[in-house]
Every structure is written in C-alpha cells, then in structure tokens.
Amino acid sequence: MSEYDYLIVGSGLFGATFAYEAAKRGKKVKVIEKRDHIAGNIYTKEVDGIQVHQYGAHIFHTSNKEIWDYVNQFAEFNRYTNSPVANFHGEMYNMPFNMNTFNKMWGVATPQEAQAKITEQRQEMAGKEPANLEEQAISLIGRDIYEKLVKGYTEKQWGQKATDLPSFIIRRLPVRLTYDNNYFNDNYQGIPIGGYTQIVEKMLASDLIDVETNVDFFDRKDEYLKNYPKVIFTGMIDQFFDYQLGELEYRSLRFETEELNVDNYQGNAVINYTDSETPYTRVIEHKHFEFGKGDKNKTIVTHEYPQAWHRGDEPYYPVNNSSNNGLYKQYNKLAAQVPNVIFGGRLGQYRYYDMHQVIHAALTTVAREFSEK
C-alpha cells in the first residue's frame, strides 16, 4: 500500500476526476469502489443498443465553458435538450412552466394573458408570509399549477406533506413567458454519445491508477487510514465518523427497469407523474436520450420511486434543511481533525451537486491539494 500516494474511495465523478488529475501529476493512485462497476450514479449500461441510465436520468448541463471543454475530452456529446413532460391524471403539461403549460392550463395564448392569470392566482397569498412549502409555491405560481404540477410530485419526492415542508425548499419556480420547453438555461447541454461510463473509464485509464470494485472501505477502514498517506473519501461523512454525532438525513430511490417489445413507449425521455396517487415520480425511456439509437423493436423503461433512507440503503441525495446542515457543520469540524483525509462529492460534502458542479468541486480540490506540494 505504501507505493500509492492516494487512496480514492469511490469511483464516481469526484473520485475519478481527482484520480485523473493526480495521475497527470505523476502520482500513484488506488481507487476502491463498493459496487461491482465504476462511475457511481452516472453509470450507463448498453442494452439492446440503448444506453441505460442505471441510477436515474442524467443530463449534463453547464454555463461554465471550462467545465464543458474539460468533460468533452472524454466523450463526444449530442445536442440533447432536456424537455420533460408532466402527466397529471393523463393531462400532459410541458415543463418548465412556460406558455405551452399556461395555454393547456388556462387557455391563454399571449404572455400578457398568462402573466395576468398568474398575478390573479397569486392573490390568494397577498400580504401573507409563506409558512410552508405549499404557501410558498402558491405565492409564486398560484393554486392551479401548484395543485396539478407541484404538490403531488413534491410530496412523493420528500415523503412529507407540502404543508409540513419548510418554505425555503422552493425559493423560486421557473416561469417562462415563451413557448420554449428547454428545461435548463445553461449555454451547454447534452448527453455523451455512447453513455457516461466511458468518461470515467477514460479518466481511470492511466497506468498510475489501479481500480478495484466490490471493495467496501469500511471493512478495512483502520488499515486503509494507517497505510495510505492520503485518502480521498466520497462516501457519507457521517458514516465515516461512525454516526457519532447522529445520522444526517438522505433520500433514497428505487428503480424498476424493464424491456418492452415496442419501439416507442411514451414519446419522451422523461415524464414526471405529478399526482399523489401514482407511487412513482417519473418514468424514463432511455432510447430518447440518443435520438432513436437502439433496437427498433425494443425499448428500456425505468420507473423511479423515491423512498426514505435507512442505514444500508443507497443515499441518493442529502436533505439540506437547517438541522441537517447544522449537523453537517459539526461533522465538518471533525473532518478538519483528520488532515490526511479529504472529503468530496455529494455525500462527502453533504451537498446536492449536479455533474458539472461535482467536476468543478473536484478540480478545486485538485488545485488546492497540488498547490501545497
């Protein structure tokens, strides 16, 4: 073990980016991964010629040209535009909220008519300070859109009633007075042709990087910490410290993926189910990410179910409310007392990151780490 300069725990985007940059600087790196594959939650697997996003839909988007150029070293991206559709009891609405949404909801045709309707709907909360997520949403967009497109989806996502959720969760809701279904405002957007796994494969391809899968850091934690000069840890920070200050809260997900003997199941890559009765939040049809590639008589569809996280479950995203953020700050103080360990990524830094933000955070860590050498 002493031959290595770094042990990297986790082969997702943060760990892989750090490994790639460390190897470029001549450092010897060991990467361990508890799953049976690399690439973390961006892992894609080809089935019937279709790149299947194994852990939910991932659309790369950024306005940071440096990050866009950086990730394009490892894959060619198509021009996929994220345009999800919301299904409320069979009524189909474009997302984000735009003129197509307002026309379907209210029959309005011009931006002026839409704005007048939104203003009218918001009057319900006039002069009132929103006390919860429901009131916050109504104050931003009105009751009609809240009831059909926000309430059920949000309650399923968080596992709580909207009236019990804090208002700060929805600080704003995107409203566009144009007929534009592009969900993101970023300058750059796309899906890697041939899937995401190749990006991490190329990052980890150096002769200076050794990778082992099916290895759990916690099976030999003390040994790893003793024998490696520096550890990059991308797992849960509270688990690293044996939950000694208490558990941070996470939300988990369950995926049901099936092969269907049709060419086109739902006509869109992502459809959100915004009613409260449907147990899943969205259905992903993976072939639509890559413009009709794959078997013409097959399609792969995934239903995504949010669920509570318990120890042993996969933690997909942190619950960044004030109490959890306060607890994380305490764990961060403990982390400062372990100078040979760097905590990174969504779980190590207890922060909701998009892919471009993970890469940026990893490169920031790289710059800090190697400026000290």
C-alpha positions as CSV (number, residue, x, y, z in Angstrom):
1,M,0.0,0.0,0.0
2,S,2.9,2.4,0.7
3,E,3.6,2.5,-3.0
4,Y,0.5,4.6,-3.5
5,D,0.2,8.4,-3.0
6,Y,-3.6,8.4,-2.7
7,L,-6.4,6.0,-1.9
8,I,-9.6,7.2,-3.5
9,V,-12.8,5.8,-2.0
10,G,-15.5,5.8,-4.7
11,S,-15.2,5.9,-8.5
12,G,-17.9,8.5,-9.2
13,L,-17.2,11.8,-10.9
14,F,-15.4,13.4,-8.0
15,G,-13.1,10.5,-7.3
16,A,-12.4,9.8,-10.9
17,T,-11.6,13.4,-11.7
18,F,-9.2,13.6,-8.8
19,A,-7.6,10.3,-9.8
20,Y,-7.1,11.5,-13.4
21,E,-5.6,14.8,-12.3
22,A,-3.3,13.2,-9.7
23,A,-2.0,10.7,-12.2
24,K,-1.3,13.5,-14.7
25,R,0.9,14.9,-12.0
26,G,2.8,11.6,-11.7
27,K,1.0,10.4,-8.5
28,K,0.2,6.7,-8.0
29,V,-3.4,6.2,-7.1
30,K,-5.5,3.3,-5.8
31,V,-9.3,3.5,-6.4
32,I,-11.7,1.3,-4.5
33,E,-15.4,1.0,-5.3
34,K,-18.0,-0.9,-3.2
35,R,-20.3,-1.5,-6.3
36,D,-19.4,-4.0,-9.0
37,H,-18.8,-1.3,-11.5
38,I,-17.2,2.1,-11.8
39,A,-18.8,5.5,-12.5
40,G,-21.0,5.8,-9.5
41,N,-24.5,7.1,-10.1
42,I,-23.7,8.2,-13.7
43,Y,-23.1,4.6,-14.7
44,T,-24.7,3.7,-18.0
45,K,-25.0,0.2,-19.5
46,E,-25.9,-0.8,-23.1
47,V,-29.0,-2.9,-23.5
48,D,-30.5,-3.5,-27.0
49,G,-28.2,-0.8,-28.3
50,I,-29.6,1.6,-25.8
51,Q,-27.5,3.4,-23.2
52,V,-29.5,2.8,-20.0
53,H,-29.0,5.3,-17.1
54,Q,-28.9,2.8,-14.3
55,Y,-29.5,5.3,-11.5
56,G,-31.9,7.8,-13.0
57,A,-31.8,10.3,-15.8
58,H,-28.5,12.3,-16.1
59,I,-28.4,15.3,-18.5
60,F,-25.1,17.2,-18.5
61,H,-25.6,21.0,-18.5
62,T,-23.4,23.9,-17.6
63,S,-22.7,27.5,-18.4
64,N,-19.1,27.1,-17.4
65,K,-17.1,26.7,-20.7
66,E,-14.0,25.4,-18.9
67,I,-16.0,22.5,-17.4
68,W,-17.8,21.9,-20.7
69,D,-14.4,21.7,-22.5
70,Y,-13.0,19.6,-19.8
71,V,-15.7,16.9,-19.9
72,N,-15.6,16.9,-23.8
73,Q,-12.1,15.5,-23.6
74,F,-13.6,12.2,-22.6
75,A,-16.7,11.9,-24.8
76,E,-18.5,13.5,-27.7
77,F,-21.8,15.0,-26.6
78,N,-25.0,15.1,-28.6
79,R,-27.3,18.1,-28.6
80,Y,-30.0,16.5,-26.4
81,T,-32.3,19.2,-24.8
82,N,-34.0,18.3,-21.6
83,S,-37.7,18.9,-22.1
84,P,-39.6,16.8,-19.5
85,V,-43.4,16.4,-19.7
86,A,-45.7,16.3,-16.6
87,N,-48.6,13.8,-16.5
88,F,-51.4,14.7,-14.2
89,H,-54.1,12.1,-14.4
90,G,-53.5,11.8,-18.1
91,E,-53.3,15.6,-18.8
92,M,-49.9,16.4,-20.3
93,Y,-48.1,19.6,-19.5
94,N,-44.8,20.9,-20.7
95,M,-42.0,21.7,-18.1
96,P,-40.7,24.0,-17.0
97,F,-43.7,26.3,-16.7
98,N,-44.0,28.1,-19.9
99,M,-46.5,29.4,-22.5
100,N,-47.3,25.8,-23.6
101,T,-48.1,25.0,-19.9
102,F,-50.2,28.1,-19.4
103,N,-52.1,27.6,-22.7
104,K,-53.0,24.0,-21.6
105,M,-53.9,25.0,-18.1
106,W,-55.9,28.2,-18.7
107,G,-56.4,28.6,-22.5
108,V,-54.3,31.8,-22.6
109,A,-52.4,32.5,-25.7
110,T,-50.2,35.6,-25.1
111,P,-47.6,36.4,-22.4
112,Q,-49.8,39.2,-21.2
113,E,-52.7,36.9,-20.6
114,A,-50.5,34.4,-18.9
115,Q,-49.0,37.0,-16.6
116,A,-52.4,38.4,-15.7
117,K,-53.6,34.9,-14.8
118,I,-50.6,34.1,-12.7
119,T,-50.9,37.5,-10.9
120,E,-54.6,36.8,-10.2
121,Q,-53.8,33.3,-8.8
122,R,-51.1,34.6,-6.5
123,Q,-53.5,37.0,-4.8
124,E,-54.5,34.1,-2.6
125,M,-51.3,34.8,-0.7
126,A,-51.3,38.6,-0.9
127,G,-49.8,40.1,2.2
128,K,-49.1,36.8,3.8
129,E,-45.7,35.4,4.7
130,P,-45.5,31.8,3.4
131,A,-45.3,29.5,6.4
132,N,-44.6,26.3,4.5
133,L,-43.8,24.9,1.0
134,E,-47.5,24.9,-0.1
135,E,-48.0,28.6,0.7
136,Q,-44.6,29.4,-0.8
137,A,-45.5,27.7,-4.1
138,I,-48.9,29.4,-4.3
139,S,-47.3,32.8,-3.6
140,L,-45.0,32.2,-6.6
141,I,-47.3,30.5,-9.2
142,G,-50.8,30.2,-7.9
143,R,-53.0,27.3,-6.8
144,D,-53.9,25.7,-10.2
145,I,-50.3,24.9,-11.2
146,Y,-49.4,24.1,-7.6
147,E,-52.2,21.6,-7.2
148,K,-51.5,19.8,-10.6
149,L,-47.8,20.1,-11.1
150,V,-46.1,20.8,-7.8
151,K,-47.9,19.3,-4.8
152,G,-48.1,15.6,-5.6
153,Y,-44.6,15.3,-7.1
154,T,-43.0,17.3,-4.2
155,E,-44.8,15.2,-1.5
156,K,-43.6,12.0,-3.1
157,Q,-40.1,13.3,-3.5
158,W,-39.7,14.4,0.1
159,G,-42.0,11.8,1.7
160,Q,-43.9,14.6,3.6
161,K,-47.0,16.7,3.1
162,A,-46.2,20.1,1.5
163,T,-47.8,21.9,4.4
164,D,-45.2,20.2,6.7
165,L,-42.2,21.1,4.5
166,P,-40.3,24.4,5.0
167,S,-41.0,27.2,2.6
168,F,-37.2,27.7,1.8
169,I,-37.2,24.4,-0.2
170,I,-38.9,26.3,-3.1
171,R,-37.2,29.6,-3.2
172,R,-38.3,30.1,-6.8
173,L,-40.1,28.3,-9.5
174,P,-39.1,28.7,-13.1
175,V,-41.7,30.6,-15.1
176,R,-41.1,31.4,-18.8
177,L,-43.5,33.6,-20.8
178,T,-42.2,31.9,-24.0
179,Y,-43.1,28.8,-25.9
180,D,-39.8,27.2,-25.0
181,N,-39.7,23.7,-23.4
182,N,-35.9,23.7,-22.8
183,Y,-35.7,23.0,-19.0
184,F,-32.2,24.4,-18.5
185,N,-31.0,28.0,-19.1
186,D,-27.3,26.8,-19.4
187,N,-25.2,27.5,-22.5
188,Y,-24.1,23.9,-22.9
189,Q,-26.2,20.8,-22.7
190,G,-26.1,17.2,-23.9
191,I,-25.7,13.5,-23.4
192,P,-22.4,11.7,-24.2
193,I,-22.8,9.6,-27.3
194,G,-22.2,6.1,-26.1
195,G,-23.1,6.8,-22.5
196,Y,-21.4,8.2,-19.3
197,T,-19.4,5.1,-18.2
198,Q,-16.8,5.8,-20.9
199,I,-16.0,9.1,-19.3
200,V,-14.9,7.5,-16.1
201,E,-13.2,4.7,-17.9
202,K,-11.0,7.2,-19.7
203,M,-10.3,9.1,-16.5
204,L,-9.1,6.0,-14.8
205,A,-7.2,4.5,-17.7
206,S,-3.7,5.7,-16.6
207,D,-1.0,3.1,-15.7
208,L,-0.6,5.0,-12.5
209,I,-4.2,4.2,-11.4
210,D,-5.3,0.8,-10.0
211,V,-9.0,0.2,-9.6
212,E,-10.8,-2.5,-7.5
213,T,-14.5,-2.9,-7.5
214,N,-16.6,-4.9,-4.9
215,V,-14.4,-3.4,-2.1
216,D,-16.0,-1.8,0.9
217,F,-13.8,0.8,2.6
218,F,-15.4,0.1,6.0
219,D,-14.3,-3.5,6.0
220,R,-10.7,-2.3,6.5
221,K,-11.1,1.3,7.4
222,D,-8.4,1.5,10.1
223,E,-5.9,-0.4,7.8
224,Y,-6.5,2.0,4.9
225,L,-6.1,5.1,7.1
226,K,-2.9,3.8,8.5
227,N,-1.3,2.6,5.3
228,Y,-2.2,5.3,2.7
229,P,-0.6,8.7,3.1
230,K,-3.7,10.5,1.8
231,V,-7.3,9.4,1.4
232,I,-10.0,11.0,-0.8
233,F,-13.3,9.9,0.7
234,T,-16.5,10.3,-1.4
235,G,-18.9,8.3,0.8
236,M,-21.2,9.6,3.6
237,I,-19.3,11.8,6.0
238,D,-21.4,10.8,9.0
239,Q,-20.8,7.1,8.3
240,F,-17.0,7.8,8.1
241,F,-17.3,9.0,11.7
242,D,-19.5,6.1,12.8
243,Y,-22.5,8.4,13.1
244,Q,-21.1,9.6,16.4
245,L,-22.9,12.9,16.2
246,G,-26.1,11.4,14.8
247,E,-27.3,10.5,11.3
248,L,-27.6,13.0,8.6
249,E,-30.8,12.7,6.6
250,Y,-30.8,11.4,3.0
251,R,-33.5,10.4,0.5
252,S,-33.2,7.2,-1.4
253,L,-34.6,5.9,-4.7
254,R,-35.8,2.6,-6.0
255,F,-35.7,1.8,-9.8
256,E,-37.8,-0.7,-11.7
257,T,-36.4,-1.2,-15.2
258,E,-37.9,-3.3,-17.8
259,E,-37.5,-4.2,-21.5
260,L,-40.6,-3.7,-23.6
261,N,-41.3,-5.1,-27.1
262,V,-42.2,-1.7,-28.6
263,D,-40.1,0.9,-30.4
264,N,-41.6,4.0,-28.6
265,Y,-43.3,3.6,-25.3
266,Q,-44.0,7.2,-24.1
267,G,-42.6,9.6,-26.7
268,N,-40.2,11.4,-24.4
269,A,-37.1,10.6,-22.4
270,V,-38.6,11.8,-19.1
271,I,-42.3,12.1,-18.0
272,N,-43.0,13.3,-14.4
273,Y,-46.1,11.9,-12.7
274,T,-47.3,14.8,-10.6
275,D,-50.5,13.3,-9.0
276,S,-50.3,11.9,-5.5
277,E,-51.9,8.6,-6.3
278,T,-49.2,7.3,-8.7
279,P,-46.4,5.9,-6.5
280,Y,-43.5,6.8,-8.8
281,T,-42.3,10.3,-9.6
282,R,-41.2,9.7,-13.1
283,V,-40.8,7.3,-16.0
284,I,-37.6,7.3,-18.1
285,E,-37.4,5.9,-21.6
286,H,-33.7,5.7,-22.2
287,K,-33.6,5.5,-26.0
288,H,-34.9,9.0,-26.4
289,F,-31.6,10.4,-24.9
290,E,-29.8,9.4,-28.1
291,F,-32.1,10.2,-31.0
292,G,-33.5,6.9,-31.9
293,K,-30.5,4.7,-31.4
294,G,-31.0,1.1,-30.4
295,D,-33.2,-1.8,-31.4
296,K,-36.3,-0.6,-33.3
297,N,-38.5,-3.3,-31.7
298,K,-37.3,-2.8,-28.1
299,T,-37.2,-0.1,-25.5
300,I,-36.0,0.2,-22.0
301,V,-38.2,1.9,-19.4
302,T,-37.4,2.8,-15.8
303,H,-39.9,3.8,-13.1
304,E,-38.4,5.8,-10.3
305,Y,-39.7,5.6,-6.8
306,P,-38.5,8.0,-4.0
307,Q,-38.2,6.4,-0.6
308,A,-36.9,7.1,2.9
309,W,-33.3,6.3,3.6
310,H,-32.2,3.8,6.3
311,R,-28.8,2.5,7.0
312,G,-27.8,0.1,4.4
313,D,-29.8,1.8,1.7
314,E,-28.2,3.8,-1.1
315,P,-28.2,7.5,-0.3
316,Y,-29.1,9.5,-3.4
317,Y,-29.3,13.0,-2.2
318,P,-28.9,14.9,1.1
319,V,-31.9,16.6,2.8
320,N,-30.3,20.1,3.1
321,N,-32.7,21.6,5.7
322,S,-31.3,23.8,8.5
323,S,-31.0,21.0,11.1
324,N,-29.1,18.7,8.8
325,N,-26.9,21.5,7.6
326,G,-26.1,22.3,11.2
327,L,-25.2,18.7,11.9
328,Y,-23.0,18.6,8.8
329,K,-21.1,21.6,10.0
330,Q,-20.3,19.7,13.2
331,Y,-19.1,16.7,11.1
332,N,-17.0,19.1,9.0
333,K,-15.2,20.2,12.2
334,L,-14.4,16.6,12.9
335,A,-13.1,16.2,9.3
336,A,-10.7,19.1,9.9
337,Q,-9.1,17.0,12.6
338,V,-8.3,14.2,10.1
339,P,-5.7,16.0,7.9
340,N,-4.9,13.0,5.8
341,V,-8.5,12.6,4.6
342,I,-10.2,14.9,2.0
343,F,-14.0,14.6,1.9
344,G,-15.5,15.1,-1.5
345,G,-18.6,14.7,-3.7
346,R,-22.3,14.8,-2.9
347,L,-22.1,12.6,0.2
348,G,-18.7,13.6,1.5
349,Q,-19.6,17.3,1.3
350,Y,-23.4,16.8,2.1
351,R,-24.4,18.9,-0.8
352,Y,-26.7,18.5,-3.8
353,Y,-24.4,18.6,-6.8
354,D,-25.2,18.4,-10.5
355,M,-22.5,16.7,-12.6
356,H,-20.8,19.9,-13.7
357,Q,-20.6,21.1,-10.1
358,V,-19.0,17.8,-9.0
359,I,-16.3,18.2,-11.6
360,H,-15.8,21.8,-10.6
361,A,-15.5,20.8,-6.9
362,A,-13.0,18.1,-7.7
363,L,-10.9,20.4,-9.8
364,T,-11.0,23.0,-7.0
365,T,-9.8,20.3,-4.6
366,V,-7.0,19.3,-7.0
367,A,-5.8,22.9,-7.3
368,R,-5.8,23.2,-3.5
369,E,-4.1,19.9,-3.0
370,F,-1.3,20.3,-5.5
371,S,-0.5,23.9,-4.9
372,E,0.6,22.7,-1.4
373,K,3.2,20.3,-2.8
